[in-house]
């Protein structure tokens, strides 16, 4: 078993190092070609594979039809993928293909490492179940991470929106300008704002585009922002003042969340203190006294 594990680790490291060397070699050659010939765009290894009709996504999509699924399940998966930032049509097939490939890969690892010899039925069933739900867990973490970035970057985007509106731009032009200016600072939220701009150019009403933004992101502060903007547009109040007020509210909520997390640390420190620090402290402080008492009782009973 130890020899098989060692052989598997060595083979994996060799393949990974070879792939990294090949990737960096292609990247370095591409940068040299761009410096020598700035007008030409050399193809990378992945691009040449894709040009020849080979791609990892196409291989994974062939396993899509293995799993039985309803239209409702596909729509829910598509909505979750959109919230994670994947909008291509092929991502749904890749997602369901991964739910087939990942269990097979985990079963192969269990077979190579020798874990299957302990209890084949339990190991293989656990590997299949874990591999089936692993893409869902990964997608859930991806969604939460993206929502957290959107939530943190919203006050900055609102400040730029307020500046653009007070400078004389309309809400649509301010949204477009903000999505262009903050592309590198807040890429996730600016990506969603670009979708809003594209939907408005396609002819959708402004309220519908912002409501679609709230549905795509599924972030509470975005929903509150959309509700405030719709109400401001209906009642004719100032959009700039509304956005500024919402931005100040978000910053106040962020400060309160930090203060709440700091207040919880005293309670959370109780468990490591009781389980790890106090036993070692008692051992250091009372250990010598206990040893002396044991020696005293031994000498007392021996006499």
C-alpha positions as CSV (number, residue, x, y, z in Angstrom):
1,X,0.0,0.0,0.0
2,X,2.8,2.4,0.9
3,X,4.6,1.7,-2.4
4,X,1.4,2.4,-4.4
5,X,0.8,5.7,-2.6
6,X,4.4,6.7,-3.2
7,X,4.2,5.8,-6.9
8,X,1.0,7.7,-7.3
9,X,2.4,10.8,-5.6
10,X,5.6,10.7,-7.7
11,X,3.6,10.3,-11.0
12,X,1.3,13.1,-10.0
13,X,4.2,15.4,-9.2
14,X,6.0,14.6,-12.5
15,X,2.9,15.2,-14.6
16,X,2.1,18.5,-12.7
17,X,5.7,19.8,-13.0
18,X,5.7,18.9,-16.7
19,X,2.5,20.7,-17.3
20,X,3.7,23.8,-15.4
21,X,7.0,23.9,-17.3
22,X,5.1,23.6,-20.6
23,X,2.6,26.3,-19.6
24,X,5.3,28.8,-18.5
25,X,7.4,28.0,-21.6
26,X,4.4,28.8,-23.8
27,X,3.7,32.0,-21.8
28,X,7.3,33.2,-22.1
29,X,7.5,32.5,-25.8
30,X,4.2,34.4,-26.3
31,X,5.6,37.4,-24.4
32,X,8.8,37.4,-26.5
33,X,6.8,37.1,-29.7
34,X,4.6,40.1,-28.6
35,X,7.7,42.2,-28.0
36,X,9.4,41.3,-31.3
37,X,6.2,41.3,-33.4
38,X,3.6,43.5,-31.7
39,X,1.1,43.1,-34.5
40,X,1.1,39.3,-34.6
41,X,-0.7,37.2,-31.9
42,X,0.9,33.8,-31.5
43,X,-1.3,31.0,-30.5
44,X,-0.8,29.3,-27.2
45,X,-0.9,25.5,-26.6
46,X,-4.5,25.7,-25.3
47,X,-5.5,27.9,-28.2
48,X,-4.0,25.4,-30.7
49,X,-5.9,22.6,-29.0
50,X,-9.1,24.5,-29.2
51,X,-8.5,25.4,-32.8
52,X,-8.1,21.7,-33.6
53,X,-11.4,21.0,-32.0
54,X,-10.1,19.7,-28.6
55,X,-11.0,21.3,-25.3
56,X,-11.6,20.1,-21.8
57,X,-15.1,21.5,-21.7
58,X,-16.1,19.5,-24.8
59,X,-14.9,16.3,-23.2
60,X,-16.8,17.0,-20.0
61,X,-20.0,17.9,-21.8
62,X,-20.2,14.3,-23.3
63,X,-21.0,13.1,-19.8
64,X,-23.9,15.5,-19.4
65,X,-26.5,13.0,-20.7
66,X,-25.6,10.3,-18.2
67,X,-27.5,12.0,-15.3
68,X,-31.3,12.1,-15.5
69,X,-32.5,15.6,-14.8
70,X,-35.7,17.7,-15.2
71,X,-36.1,21.1,-16.7
72,X,-36.7,22.6,-13.3
73,X,-33.4,21.2,-12.0
74,X,-31.6,22.6,-15.1
75,X,-33.1,26.0,-14.6
76,X,-32.1,26.1,-10.9
77,X,-28.5,25.0,-11.8
78,X,-28.3,27.6,-14.5
79,X,-29.5,30.3,-12.1
80,X,-26.8,29.3,-9.6
81,X,-24.1,29.3,-12.3
82,X,-25.2,32.8,-13.3
83,X,-24.9,34.0,-9.7
84,X,-21.4,32.5,-9.6
85,X,-20.5,34.5,-12.8
86,X,-20.8,31.7,-15.4
87,X,-23.2,32.8,-18.1
88,X,-22.3,30.6,-21.1
89,X,-24.7,28.0,-22.2
90,X,-22.1,25.3,-22.1
91,X,-21.5,25.8,-18.3
92,X,-24.6,23.8,-17.4
93,X,-23.4,20.8,-19.4
94,X,-19.9,21.1,-17.9
95,X,-21.4,21.3,-14.4
96,X,-23.4,18.1,-14.8
97,X,-20.5,16.4,-16.6
98,X,-18.4,17.2,-13.5
99,X,-21.0,15.5,-11.3
100,X,-20.2,12.3,-13.3
101,X,-16.4,12.7,-13.7
102,X,-15.6,13.7,-10.1
103,X,-17.1,10.6,-8.5
104,X,-15.2,8.4,-11.0
105,X,-11.9,10.2,-10.2
106,X,-12.4,9.8,-6.4
107,X,-13.1,6.1,-6.9
108,X,-10.0,5.8,-9.0
109,X,-8.0,7.5,-6.2
110,X,-9.5,5.2,-3.6
111,X,-8.5,2.2,-5.8
112,X,-4.9,3.4,-6.4
113,X,-4.2,4.4,-2.8
114,X,-5.6,1.1,-1.5
115,X,-8.4,2.5,0.7
116,X,-10.9,0.4,-1.2
117,X,-9.4,-2.8,0.2
118,X,-10.5,-1.9,3.7
119,X,-14.3,-1.8,3.0
120,X,-15.0,-1.8,-0.7
121,X,-18.8,-1.1,-0.5
122,X,-18.5,1.7,2.1
123,X,-15.5,3.4,0.4
124,X,-16.9,3.3,-3.1
125,X,-20.4,4.4,-2.0
126,X,-18.9,7.3,0.0
127,X,-16.6,8.3,-2.9
128,X,-19.6,8.3,-5.3
129,X,-21.7,10.4,-2.9
130,X,-18.9,12.8,-2.1
131,X,-18.0,13.2,-5.8
132,X,-21.6,13.8,-6.7
133,X,-22.2,16.6,-4.2
134,X,-18.6,18.1,-4.4
135,X,-19.5,20.3,-7.5
136,X,-22.5,21.7,-5.6
137,X,-20.4,22.6,-2.6
138,X,-17.8,24.2,-4.8
139,X,-20.5,26.2,-6.7
140,X,-22.0,27.3,-3.4
141,X,-18.7,28.6,-2.1
142,X,-18.1,30.3,-5.4
143,X,-21.5,32.1,-5.1
144,X,-20.9,33.2,-1.5
145,X,-17.5,34.5,-2.4
146,X,-18.8,36.5,-5.3
147,X,-21.7,37.8,-3.3
148,X,-19.3,38.9,-0.6
149,X,-17.2,40.8,-3.1
150,X,-20.3,42.5,-4.5
151,X,-21.5,43.5,-1.1
152,X,-18.1,45.0,-0.1
153,X,-17.7,46.9,-3.4
154,X,-21.2,48.4,-3.6
155,X,-20.4,51.5,-1.5
156,X,-17.5,52.5,-3.8
157,X,-19.6,52.0,-6.9
158,X,-22.4,54.1,-5.4
159,X,-20.0,56.9,-4.6
160,X,-18.9,57.0,-8.2
161,X,-22.5,56.9,-9.4
162,X,-23.3,59.8,-7.1
163,X,-20.3,61.8,-8.5
164,X,-21.4,61.1,-12.1
165,X,-25.0,62.0,-11.5
166,X,-24.1,65.2,-9.7
167,X,-21.7,66.1,-12.6
168,X,-24.7,66.1,-14.9
169,X,-24.9,62.5,-16.3
170,X,-28.1,60.5,-16.3
171,X,-28.5,57.3,-14.4
172,X,-27.9,55.1,-17.5
173,X,-24.7,57.0,-18.5
174,X,-23.5,57.1,-14.9
175,X,-24.0,53.3,-14.7
176,X,-22.0,52.8,-17.9
177,X,-19.2,55.1,-16.8
178,X,-18.9,53.6,-13.3
179,X,-18.7,50.1,-14.8
180,X,-15.9,51.2,-17.0
181,X,-13.9,53.1,-14.4
182,X,-14.1,50.5,-11.6
183,X,-13.5,47.4,-13.8
184,X,-10.2,46.5,-12.1
185,X,-11.1,47.6,-8.6
186,X,-14.6,45.9,-8.5
187,X,-14.7,43.4,-11.4
188,X,-17.7,41.4,-10.1
189,X,-20.1,44.3,-9.6
190,X,-18.9,46.1,-12.7
191,X,-19.6,42.9,-14.7
192,X,-23.2,43.0,-13.4
193,X,-23.6,46.7,-14.2
194,X,-22.4,46.0,-17.8
195,X,-25.2,43.5,-18.1
196,X,-27.6,46.2,-16.9
197,X,-26.3,48.6,-19.5
198,X,-26.6,46.0,-22.3
199,X,-30.2,45.1,-21.3
200,X,-31.1,48.8,-21.4
201,X,-29.6,49.2,-24.8
202,X,-31.6,46.2,-25.9
203,X,-34.8,48.1,-25.0
204,X,-35.8,46.8,-21.6
205,X,-37.2,49.3,-19.1
206,X,-34.9,50.6,-16.5
207,X,-36.9,49.1,-13.6
208,X,-36.8,45.6,-15.1
209,X,-33.0,45.7,-15.7
210,X,-32.3,46.7,-12.1
211,X,-34.8,44.1,-10.8
212,X,-33.0,41.5,-12.9
213,X,-29.7,42.7,-11.3
214,X,-31.2,41.9,-7.9
215,X,-32.3,38.5,-9.0
216,X,-29.0,37.6,-10.6
217,X,-26.9,38.6,-7.6
218,X,-29.3,37.6,-4.8
219,X,-27.6,40.1,-2.4
220,X,-29.7,41.8,0.2
221,X,-28.1,45.2,-0.2
222,X,-28.6,45.1,-4.0
223,X,-32.3,44.3,-3.4
224,X,-32.7,47.2,-1.0
225,X,-30.9,49.5,-3.5
226,X,-33.2,48.5,-6.4
227,X,-36.2,49.0,-4.2
228,X,-35.1,52.5,-3.2
229,X,-34.3,53.4,-6.8
230,X,-37.6,52.2,-8.1
231,X,-39.4,54.2,-5.4
232,X,-37.3,57.3,-6.1
233,X,-38.2,57.1,-9.8
234,X,-41.9,56.6,-9.1
235,X,-42.2,59.5,-6.6
236,X,-39.8,61.8,-8.4
237,X,-37.2,62.2,-5.6
238,X,-33.5,62.8,-6.3
239,X,-31.5,59.7,-7.4
240,X,-28.3,61.2,-6.2
241,X,-29.5,61.8,-2.6
242,X,-31.0,58.3,-2.5
243,X,-27.7,56.6,-3.6
244,X,-25.7,58.7,-1.2
245,X,-28.0,57.8,1.7
246,X,-27.8,54.1,0.8
247,X,-24.0,54.3,0.5
248,X,-23.7,55.8,4.0
249,X,-26.1,53.2,5.4
250,X,-24.0,50.4,3.9
251,X,-20.8,51.8,5.5
252,X,-22.5,52.1,8.8
253,X,-23.7,48.5,8.6
254,X,-20.2,47.4,7.8
255,X,-18.8,49.2,10.8
256,X,-21.5,47.6,13.0
257,X,-20.7,44.1,11.6
258,X,-17.0,44.6,12.5
259,X,-17.9,45.8,16.0
260,X,-20.2,42.8,16.4
261,X,-17.5,40.4,15.2
262,X,-15.0,42.0,17.7
263,X,-17.5,41.6,20.5
264,X,-18.0,37.9,19.8
265,X,-14.3,37.1,20.1
266,X,-14.4,37.1,23.9
267,X,-17.0,34.4,23.9
268,X,-15.3,32.4,21.1
269,X,-12.0,32.4,23.1
270,X,-13.5,30.5,25.9
271,X,-13.4,27.2,24.1
272,X,-9.7,27.2,23.2
273,X,-8.9,28.5,26.6
274,X,-10.7,25.7,28.4
275,X,-9.7,22.9,26.0
276,X,-6.1,23.8,25.2
277,X,-4.5,26.6,27.4
278,X,-5.9,25.8,30.8
279,X,-4.9,22.1,30.8
280,X,-1.4,22.9,29.8
281,X,-1.2,25.7,32.4
282,X,-2.5,23.4,35.2
283,X,0.0,20.8,34.1
284,X,2.9,23.2,34.3
285,X,1.8,24.9,37.6
286,X,0.5,21.9,39.5
287,X,2.7,19.2,38.0
288,X,5.7,19.7,40.3
289,X,3.5,20.0,43.4
290,X,1.8,16.7,42.5
291,X,5.1,14.9,42.0
292,X,6.3,16.2,45.4
293,X,3.1,15.0,47.1
294,X,3.5,11.6,45.5
295,X,7.1,11.3,46.8
296,X,6.0,12.4,50.2
297,X,3.2,9.8,50.4
298,X,5.6,7.1,49.2
299,X,8.1,8.0,51.9
300,X,5.3,8.2,54.5
301,X,3.9,4.7,53.7
302,X,7.3,3.1,53.4
303,X,8.2,4.2,56.8
